[in-house]
Amino acid sequence: MSRQSRRPRRPRETERSLLAWLAGRRETAGLLGDDAAILPPRRGHVVTVDCQIAGVHFPHDLDPAVLARRLLAVNLSDLAAMGARPVHAFLALAAPSGFPHRRFFRALLSEAARHRLILAGGDLSAAPAVYASLTLIGERWPRARRWLRRSEARPGDALYLGGSVGESALGLELVRRGARLVAGRVALPAALALPAALEAPARRAVRRHLLPRPQLGLGAWLSRRARGAAIDVSDGVARDLHRVCAESVVGAVLEADRLPRSRGFRALAQRLRLDPMRLQLGGGEDYVLLFTLPASLVPPTELGCHRVGRVEAGRRLLLADSAGRTTPLLDLGWDHLSPGA
């Protein structure tokens, strides 16, 4: 046996391990760990940054106007998870020759105006493929009592989702199989051969994936409550719940039958030969808020929230079935550093 073959293999770096390492570095000043950084000294603003890359986050032929709206939405979702109101934006955009910049910017500015968000600067560059990075600055909502943090869950709290999960992952699968959003309408390829009853759910899933809706209103409502943790579901319910529990040093029970799903979701998933529960737990990019509240506090009906479990003492994360039987909740979800990502 050679000396080289006896060397221990270094464990594969994951997004979770890298972020934990960075958070432990004194140079990061304890600012890492939430969906956005709360800036000192007055802690009156938060900042977040996210990017969209052609061939990674969206197909190369995506309408630039849809790309602009998607880029803004995924960043606004981070502010929603902090209970922040958007104020200013900075864009870095690299694109190939012939890219319709004005179409992109018209859509971005129009959508930003709906949220009273101002584009305040950025950078333009040329590149072989589209790369867009957006930085947002947020401030407190009127009457807000606090920022939302991942570290505020406590044993006895109720666990909620701000909407259905798994639908965006279905939309991604349909895009991979050729579905497209063209001139505001979803075109489904004939090769899918979907029954007529599943065409509407399929079109909704594609729109949900390409044009997510950040839950800023829910974030504002939560920021006016005394306590509770929050995160946006970008990488999967299971993975994001693991993150909340790790930051809060608690455990949780997630009730599988309570996970909200959109109309036609299960039938469409089965038609595409996908596991509905795995999509709900690990699909990601739903951009609804996963949050906790004291058990005595219930969100208003109009916010469309669903109670899906509870926070417990200890560090165990469990998935409960309809009979109350529990199994460990696997850390399912998207890892940006995974070879398959």
GUKOL-478169 format. One record per residue: x, y, z of N, C-alpha, C in turn. Coordinates in steps of 0.2 Angstrom, whole numbers, padded with zeros to 4 digits, always signed. Each point is the difference from the previous one (the first is absolute). Example, Ala and Ser with C-alpha at 12.3 -4.5 7.8 and 13.67 -1.06 7.14 Angstrom:
2
+0066-0028+0039-0004+0006+0000+0004+0006+0000;-0002+0005-0004+0004+0006+0001-0004+0005+0003;
This chain:
341
+0004-0006+0000-0004+0006+0000+0004+0006+0000;-0001+0005-0005+0004+0006+0000-0001+0005+0006;+0004+0004+0001-0001+0005+0005-0006+0005-0001;+0000+0001-0007-0006+0004-0002-0007-0003+0001;+0000-0006-0001-0007-0004+0001-0001+0000+0008;+0005+0000+0004-0002+0000+0007-0002+0007+0003;+0001+0005-0003-0002+0007+0002-0008+0000+0001;-0002+0003+0006-0007+0000+0001-0003+0005-0005;-0006-0001-0003-0003+0004-0005-0004+0006+0004;+0001+0006-0003-0003+0006+0003-0007-0001-0001;-0004+0002+0005-0008+0000-0001-0002+0005-0005;-0005-0001-0004-0002+0004-0005-0003+0007+0003;+0002+0005-0002-0002+0007+0003-0008+0000-0002;-0004+0002+0004-0007+0002-0001-0001+0007+0001;-0006+0002-0002-0002+0007+0001+0000+0001+0008;-0003-0005+0003-0001+0001+0007+0006+0000+0004;+0005-0004-0002+0007+0000+0004+0004+0006-0002;-0001+0003-0006+0004+0006-0001-0003+0006+0003;-0007+0000+0000-0003+0006+0004+0002+0000+0007;+0000-0006+0003+0001-0001+0007+0007+0002+0002;+0005-0002-0005+0007+0003+0001+0001+0007+0000;-0004+0003-0005+0001+0007-0001-0003+0004+0006;-0006-0003+0002-0003+0004+0006+0004-0001+0006;+0004-0005+0001+0005+0000+0006+0006+0004-0001;+0001+0003-0006+0006+0005+0000-0001+0006+0003;+0005+0003+0003-0001+0006+0004-0001+0006-0005;+0003-0001-0006+0000+0005-0006-0007+0002-0002;-0005-0005+0001-0007+0001-0002-0004+0003+0005;+0003+0001+0006-0003+0005+0005-0007-0003+0003;-0001-0006-0001-0007-0003+0002-0006+0003-0004;+0001+0002-0006-0005+0002-0004-0004-0005-0004;+0003-0006-0001-0002-0005-0004-0005-0005+0004;-0005-0003-0003-0004-0004+0003-0008+0001-0002;-0002+0005-0002-0007+0002-0002+0000+0001-0008;-0006+0002-0002-0001+0001-0007+0003+0006-0002;+0001+0005+0004+0003+0006-0002+0005+0002+0007;+0004+0004-0002+0005+0003+0006-0003+0006+0003;-0001+0000+0007-0002+0006+0003+0006+0004+0002;+0000+0006-0003+0006+0004+0000+0001+0005+0006;+0006+0000+0003+0001+0004+0006+0002+0007-0003;+0000+0005+0004+0000+0000+0007-0007+0001+0003;-0005+0003-0004-0007+0001+0003-0004-0006-0002;+0002-0005-0004-0004-0006-0002-0007+0002-0003;+0001+0006-0004-0007+0002-0003-0001-0002-0007;+0005-0003-0003-0001-0003-0007+0003-0007+0000;-0003-0004-0005+0002-0006-0002+0002+0000-0007;+0005-0005-0002+0003+0000-0007+0000-0007-0002;-0003-0002-0006+0001-0007-0003+0002+0001-0007;+0003-0006-0002+0002+0000-0007-0001-0007-0003;-0003-0001-0006-0001-0006-0003+0001+0001-0008;+0002-0006-0003+0001+0000-0007-0004-0005-0004;+0000+0002-0006-0004-0005-0005+0005-0001-0006;+0001-0006-0002+0005-0002-0005-0003-0004-0005;+0001+0002-0006-0003-0004-0006+0003-0007+0000;-0005-0005-0001+0002-0007+0000+0001-0003+0007;-0001+0004+0006+0001-0003+0006-0007+0002+0004;-0002+0006+0000-0007+0002+0003-0005+0001-0005;+0001+0000-0006-0005+0001-0005+0003-0002-0007;-0005-0002-0005+0002-0002-0006+0003+0006-0004;+0005-0001-0005+0003+0005-0004-0005+0004-0004;-0005-0003-0002-0005+0004-0004-0006+0003+0004;+0001+0001+0006-0005+0003+0004-0001+0008-0002;-0006+0002-0001-0001+0007-0001+0003+0004+0005;+0004+0005-0002+0004+0005+0004-0005+0003+0005;-0006+0002-0002-0005+0003+0005-0002-0005+0005;+0000-0006-0001-0002-0005+0005+0006-0001+0005;+0006+0000-0003+0006+0000+0004+0000+0005+0005;-0001+0006-0003+0000+0006+0005-0004+0000+0006;-0006-0003-0002-0005+0000+0006+0001-0006+0004;+0003-0005-0002+0002-0006+0004+0006+0002+0005;+0005+0004-0003+0006+0002+0004-0003+0004+0005;-0004+0005-0001-0002+0004+0005-0004-0004+0006;-0005-0004-0003-0004-0004+0005+0004-0004+0005;+0005-0004-0002+0004-0004+0004+0004+0004+0005;+0002+0006-0002+0003+0005+0005-0005+0003+0005;-0006+0002-0002-0005+0002+0004-0002-0005+0005;+0000-0006-0002-0002-0005+0005+0005-0001+0006;+0006+0002-0001+0005+0000+0006-0002+0006+0004;-0002+0006-0003-0002+0005+0005-0006-0002+0003;-0005-0003-0003-0006-0002+0003+0002-0005+0006;+0005-0004+0000+0002-0005+0005+0003+0004+0006;+0002+0006-0001+0003+0004+0005-0005+0005+0003;-0006+0001-0003-0005+0005+0002+0002+0007-0002;+0003+0000-0006+0003+0007-0002-0004+0002-0006;+0000+0007-0001-0003+0003-0005+0005+0002-0005;-0001-0001-0007+0006+0001-0005+0000+0008-0001;+0007+0002+0000+0001+0007-0001+0004+0002-0007;+0006-0003+0000+0005+0001-0005+0002-0007-0003;+0002+0001-0007+0003-0006-0003+0006+0002-0004;+0005-0005-0001+0006+0001-0004+0001-0007-0004;+0000+0001-0006+0000-0005-0005+0007-0001-0004;+0003-0006+0000+0005-0002-0004-0002-0004-0005;+0000+0002-0007-0002-0004-0005+0005-0001-0006;+0001-0006-0001+0005-0002-0005-0004-0004-0006;+0001+0001-0006-0005-0003-0005+0004+0000-0007;-0002-0004-0004+0004-0001-0007-0003+0006-0004;+0004+0001-0006-0002+0005-0005-0007-0002-0003;-0004+0005+0000-0006-0001-0003-0006+0000+0005;+0002-0001+0007-0005+0000+0005-0004+0006+0000;-0007-0001+0001-0004+0006+0000+0000+0003+0007;+0005+0004+0001+0000+0003+0006-0006+0004+0002;-0002+0004-0004-0006+0005+0002-0006-0004+0001;-0001-0006-0003-0006-0004+0002+0001-0003+0007;+0006-0002+0002+0001-0002+0006-0001+0005+0005;+0003+0006-0001-0001+0006+0005-0007+0003+0001;-0004+0000-0006-0007+0002+0001-0003-0004+0004;+0001-0007+0000-0004-0005+0004+0002+0001+0007;+0007+0001+0001+0003+0000+0007-0003+0007+0003;+0000+0005-0003-0002+0007+0003-0007+0000+0001;-0004-0003-0004-0007+0000+0001-0002-0004+0006;+0003-0006+0001-0001-0004+0005+0002+0003+0007;+0006+0003-0001+0003+0003+0006-0005+0006+0003;-0003+0004-0005-0004+0005+0002-0006-0002+0004;-0002-0006-0002-0006-0003+0004+0002-0001+0008;+0006+0000+0001+0002-0001+0007+0004+0006+0003;-0001+0006-0004+0003+0006+0002+0008-0001+0001;+0003-0004-0004+0007-0002+0000+0004+0004-0005;+0005+0003+0001+0004+0005-0004+0006-0004-0002;+0001+0000-0007+0007-0003-0003+0005+0006+0001;+0005-0001+0004+0005+0005+0002+0007+0000-0003;+0001-0006-0003+0007-0001-0003+0001-0007-0002;+0006-0001-0002+0002-0007-0002+0006+0000-0005;+0000-0005-0004+0005-0001-0005-0002-0004-0006;+0002+0002-0006-0002-0003-0006+0007-0003-0003;-0001-0006-0003+0006-0003-0003-0002-0005-0006;+0004-0002-0004-0001-0005-0005+0002-0007+0003;-0003-0005-0003+0002-0007+0002-0003-0005-0005;+0002-0006+0000-0002-0005-0005-0008-0002+0002;-0002+0000+0006-0006-0002+0002-0003+0005+0006;-0006+0001+0001-0003+0005+0004+0001-0002+0007;+0003+0005+0004+0001-0001+0007-0003+0007+0003;-0005-0001+0005-0002+0006+0003+0000-0001+0007;+0003+0005+0004+0000+0000+0007-0003+0007+0003;-0005-0001+0004-0004+0005+0003+0002+0001+0008;+0001+0006+0002+0001+0001+0007-0006+0005+0002;-0003-0002+0006-0006+0004+0002+0002+0003+0007;-0002+0006+0002+0000+0002+0006-0007+0001+0003;-0001-0002+0006-0007+0001+0003+0000+0003+0006;-0005+0003+0002-0001+0003+0007-0006-0002+0003;-0001+0002+0006-0006-0003+0004-0007+0003-0003;-0005-0004+0001-0007+0002-0002-0002+0005+0005;-0005+0004-0001-0003+0004+0005-0003-0004+0005;+0001+0001+0007-0003-0003+0006+0004-0007+0001;+0005-0001-0004+0004-0007+0001+0003+0000+0007;+0000-0005+0003+0003-0001+0007+0007-0003+0000;+0002-0003-0006+0006-0004+0000+0001-0002-0007;+0006-0003-0001+0002-0003-0006-0002-0008+0001;-0001-0003-0005-0001-0007+0000+0006-0004+0000;+0001-0005+0004+0006-0004+0001-0001-0007-0001;+0005-0004-0002-0001-0007+0000+0001-0003+0008;+0003+0004+0004+0001-0002+0007-0005+0001+0005;-0006+0002-0002-0005+0002+0005-0005-0006+0001;+0001-0006-0002-0005-0005+0001+0001-0003+0007;-0006-0002+0004+0001-0002+0007-0005-0006+0000;+0002-0005+0005-0004-0006+0001-0007+0002+0002;-0005-0003-0003-0007+0002+0001-0003+0004-0006;+0004+0003-0004-0002+0004-0006-0004-0004-0005;-0004+0003-0003-0003-0003-0006+0004+0001-0006;+0000-0004-0005+0004+0000-0006-0005+0001-0006;+0001+0005-0004-0004+0002-0005+0004+0001-0007;-0004-0001-0006+0002+0001-0006-0005+0006-0003;+0003+0004-0004-0004+0006-0003-0004-0002-0006;+0001-0006-0002-0004-0002-0006+0002-0007-0002;-0002-0003-0006+0001-0006-0002+0008-0001-0002;+0002-0006+0000+0007-0002-0002+0000-0006-0004;+0006+0000-0004+0001-0006-0005-0002+0002-0007;-0005+0005-0001-0002+0002-0006+0006+0003-0005;+0004+0004+0003+0006+0003-0004+0004-0006-0003;+0001-0005+0004+0004-0006-0002-0003-0003-0006;-0006-0001+0001-0004-0002-0006+0001+0004-0006;-0001+0006+0001+0001+0005-0006+0007-0001-0003;+0005+0000+0004+0007-0001-0002+0001-0006-0004;-0003-0006+0002+0000-0006-0004-0004+0001-0007;-0005+0004+0000-0004+0001-0006+0005+0004-0005;+0003+0005+0003+0005+0004-0004+0005-0004-0003;+0003-0005+0004+0005-0004-0002-0002-0004-0006;-0007-0002+0000-0003-0004-0005-0003+0004-0006;+0002+0007+0000-0002+0004-0006-0005+0005+0001;-0003+0000+0006-0005+0006+0001+0003+0006+0000;-0004+0005-0003+0003+0007+0000-0005+0005+0001;+0002+0006+0003-0005+0006+0001+0002+0005-0006;-0005+0000-0005+0001+0004-0006-0006+0006+0000;+0002+0006+0000-0005+0005-0001-0005+0000+0005;+0002-0002+0006-0005+0000+0006-0004-0007+0000;+0001-0004-0004-0004-0006+0000+0005-0006+0000;-0002-0005+0004+0004-0007+0001-0001-0004-0006;+0005-0002-0004-0001-0005-0005+0003-0007+0002;-0005-0005+0000+0002-0006+0002+0002-0005-0006;+0006-0003-0001+0001-0004-0005-0005-0006-0001;-0001-0001-0006-0005-0006-0002+0003-0007+0003;+0007+0000+0000+0003-0006+0002-0002-0002+0008;-0003+0005+0004-0002-0002+0006-0006-0004+0000;-0004+0001-0005-0007-0004+0000-0004+0000+0006;+0000+0006+0003-0004+0001+0006-0008-0001-0001;-0003-0003+0005-0008+0000-0001-0002+0008+0001;-0006+0001-0003-0002+0007+0000-0001+0003+0007;-0002-0005+0005-0001+0002+0007+0007+0002+0003;+0006-0002-0002+0006+0002+0003+0003+0006-0004;-0002+0002-0005+0003+0006-0004+0000+0006+0005;-0006+0002+0003+0000+0006+0004+0005+0000+0006;+0000-0006+0004+0005-0001+0005+0007+0001-0003;+0002-0003-0006+0006+0000-0002+0002+0008-0002;-0004+0003-0003+0001+0007-0002+0001+0004+0007;-0004-0001+0005+0001+0004+0006+0007-0002+0003;+0002-0006+0000+0007-0002+0002+0006+0003-0003;-0001+0001-0007+0005+0003-0004+0001+0007+0002;-0006+0004+0001+0000+0007+0002+0003+0000+0007;-0002-0004+0004+0002+0000+0007+0008+0000+0001;+0003-0004-0005+0007-0001+0000+0003+0006-0003;-0002+0002-0005+0003+0006-0004-0001+0007+0003;-0006+0000+0003-0002+0007+0003-0003-0001+0007;+0004-0001+0005-0002-0001+0007-0002+0007+0003;-0004-0001+0005-0003+0006+0003+0003+0001+0007;+0004+0004+0002+0003+0001+0006-0006+0002+0005;+0000-0002+0006-0005+0001+0005+0002+0006+0005;+0001+0006-0003+0002+0006+0004-0006+0002+0005;-0006-0001-0002-0006+0001+0004+0001-0004+0007;+0001-0006-0001+0000-0005+0005+0006+0002+0005;+0006+0002-0003+0006+0002+0003-0001+0006+0004;-0004+0005-0002-0002+0006+0003-0004-0002+0006;-0005-0004-0001-0004-0002+0006+0004-0004+0006;+0004-0004-0002+0004-0004+0005+0005+0005+0003;+0002+0005-0003+0005+0005+0003-0003+0004+0005;-0007+0000+0000-0004+0004+0006-0002-0004+0005;+0002-0007+0000-0001-0004+0006+0006+0000+0004;-0001-0003+0007+0005+0001+0005+0006-0005-0002;-0002-0006-0002+0006-0005-0001-0002-0005-0005;+0005-0004-0003-0001-0005-0005+0005+0000-0005;+0002-0006-0002+0005-0001-0005-0002+0000-0007;+0004+0001-0005-0003+0000-0007+0006-0001-0005;-0002-0003-0005+0005-0001-0006-0004-0001-0006;+0002+0002-0006-0003-0002-0006+0002-0006-0003;-0005-0004-0003+0001-0007-0002+0003+0001-0007;+0007+0000-0001+0003+0000-0006+0003-0006-0002;+0003-0004+0005+0003-0006-0001-0003-0006+0002;-0007+0000+0003-0004-0005+0002-0002+0000+0007;-0006-0002+0001-0003+0001+0007+0005-0004+0005;+0002-0006-0002+0003-0004+0005+0007+0004+0002;+0004+0001-0006+0006+0004+0001+0000+0006+0004;-0005+0004-0002-0001+0007+0003-0002-0001+0008;-0004-0005+0001-0002-0001+0007+0006-0002+0004;+0004-0004-0003+0006-0002+0004+0004+0006+0001;+0000+0005-0004+0004+0006+0001-0003+0004+0006;-0006+0001+0000-0004+0003+0005+0002-0003+0007;-0001-0007+0000+0001-0004+0006+0007+0001+0003;+0005+0000-0005+0007+0000+0002+0002+0007+0003;-0003+0006-0003+0001+0006+0003-0003+0001+0006;-0006-0003+0001-0004+0001+0006+0002-0005+0006;+0004-0005-0002+0001-0006+0004-0006-0003+0003;-0004-0002-0004-0006-0004+0002-0001-0005-0005;-0006-0004+0001-0002-0006-0004-0007+0002-0003;-0003-0004-0004-0006+0001-0003-0003-0006-0002;-0007+0000-0001-0004-0005-0003-0004+0003-0005;+0001-0003-0006-0003+0003-0006-0005-0006-0002;-0007+0003-0001-0005-0005-0001-0001-0001-0008;+0001-0005-0003+0000-0001-0007-0007+0001-0003;-0005-0002+0003-0007+0001-0003-0002+0007+0000;+0004+0005+0004-0002+0007+0001+0003+0004-0006;+0005-0003-0003+0004+0004-0005-0005+0002-0005;-0001+0007-0001-0004+0002-0005+0002-0001-0008;-0005-0002-0004+0002-0001-0007-0005+0003-0004;+0002+0002-0006-0004+0004-0005-0005-0005-0003;-0006+0002-0003-0005-0004-0003+0004-0004-0006;-0001-0007+0000+0002-0004-0006+0007-0002+0001;+0004+0003+0006+0007-0002+0001+0001-0007+0000;-0003-0004+0004+0001-0007+0001+0000-0004-0007;-0006+0001-0003-0001-0003-0006+0005+0001-0006;+0002+0007+0000+0005+0002-0005+0007-0003+0002;+0002+0000+0006+0006-0003+0002+0000-0008-0002;-0005-0003+0002-0001-0007-0002+0000-0002-0007;-0003+0005-0004+0000-0001-0007+0008+0001-0003;+0004+0004+0003+0007+0001-0002+0004-0005+0003;-0003-0005+0004+0004-0005+0004+0005+0003+0005;-0003+0005+0004+0004+0003+0005-0003-0001+0007;+0004+0000+0005-0003-0002+0007-0003+0007+0002;-0006+0001+0001-0003+0006+0003+0003+0002+0007;+0001-0005+0004+0002+0002+0007+0008+0003-0001;+0003-0004-0004+0007+0003-0001+0001+0007-0003;-0005+0001-0004+0000+0007-0003-0002+0005+0005;-0004-0002+0004-0002+0005+0005+0005+0001+0006;+0003-0005+0001+0006+0001+0006+0006+0002-0003;+0002-0001-0006+0007+0002-0003+0000+0003-0006;-0006+0002-0003+0000+0003-0007+0003+0007+0000;-0002+0004+0005+0003+0007+0000-0003+0005-0005;+0002+0006+0001-0002+0006-0005-0007+0001+0001;-0003-0002+0005-0007+0002+0001-0001+0008+0002;+0005+0002+0004+0000+0007+0002-0006+0002+0004;-0002-0005+0004-0005+0002+0006+0004+0000+0006;-0003+0003+0005+0004+0001+0007-0002-0006+0004;+0005-0003+0003+0000-0005+0005+0001+0003+0007;-0005+0000+0004+0001+0004+0006-0003-0003+0006;+0002+0003+0006-0003-0003+0007-0003+0006+0003;-0005-0002+0004-0003+0005+0004-0002-0003+0007;-0001+0004+0005-0002-0003+0007-0007-0003-0002;-0001-0006+0003-0006-0004-0001-0007+0004+0000;+0000+0005+0005-0006+0004+0001-0002+0005-0006;+0005+0001-0004-0001+0005-0006-0001-0003-0006;-0005+0002-0004-0002-0003-0006+0000+0005-0006;+0003-0001-0005+0000+0005-0006-0007+0001-0002;-0001+0006-0003-0007+0002-0003-0001-0005-0006;-0006-0002-0001-0002-0004-0005+0002+0002-0007;-0001+0007-0001+0002+0003-0007+0007-0001-0002;+0005-0002+0005+0007-0001-0002+0001-0007-0003;-0005-0004+0001+0000-0007-0003+0006-0004+0003;+0001+0000+0006+0005-0004+0003-0003-0007+0003;+0004-0005+0001-0002-0007+0001+0005-0002+0006;-0003-0002+0006+0004-0003+0005+0002-0007-0002;+0006-0001+0001+0003-0007-0003+0004-0004+0005;+0000+0003+0006+0004-0004+0005+0001+0004+0007;+0005-0002+0003+0002+0003+0007+0007+0000+0001;+0003+0005+0004+0006+0000+0002+0001-0004+0007;+0005-0004+0001+0001-0003+0006+0007+0001+0003;+0001-0002+0006+0006+0000+0004+0005-0005-0003;+0006+0000+0001+0005-0005-0003+0002+0002-0007;+0003-0004-0004+0003+0001-0006-0003-0004-0006;-0005-0005+0002-0003-0004-0005-0005+0003-0005;+0001-0001-0006-0005+0002-0005-0004-0006-0003;-0006+0000+0001-0004-0006-0002-0005+0001-0005;-0002-0005-0004-0006+0001-0004-0005-0005+0002;-0006+0003+0001-0006-0004+0003-0005-0002-0006;-0002-0006+0000-0005-0002-0005-0007+0001+0003;-0005-0002-0003-0007+0001+0002-0002-0003+0006;+0003-0006+0002-0001-0004+0006+0004+0003+0006;+0004+0005-0001+0005+0002+0005+0006-0003+0001;+0002-0005-0005+0006-0003+0000+0005+0004-0002;+0006+0000+0003+0006+0005-0002+0006-0004-0003;+0003+0004-0005+0007-0003-0002+0004+0006+0000;+0007+0000+0000+0004+0005-0001-0001+0004-0006;+0000+0007+0000-0001+0004-0006+0006+0001-0003;+0001-0003-0006+0006+0000-0004+0002+0008-0002;+0006+0001-0001+0002+0007-0002+0000+0000-0007;-0006+0000-0003-0001+0000-0007+0000+0007-0003;+0002+0001-0006+0000+0007-0003+0006+0001-0004;+0000+0006-0003+0005+0002-0005+0006+0002+0004;+0006-0002-0003+0007+0002+0003+0003+0003-0006;+0002+0006+0000+0003+0004-0006+0007-0003-0001;+0003-0003+0004+0007-0002-0001+0000-0008-0002;-0006-0003+0000+0000-0007-0002+0002-0001-0007;+0003-0005-0002+0002-0002-0007-0006+0000-0004;-0006-0002+0003-0006-0001-0004-0004+0007-0001;+0002+0005+0004-0004+0006+0000+0001+0004-0007;
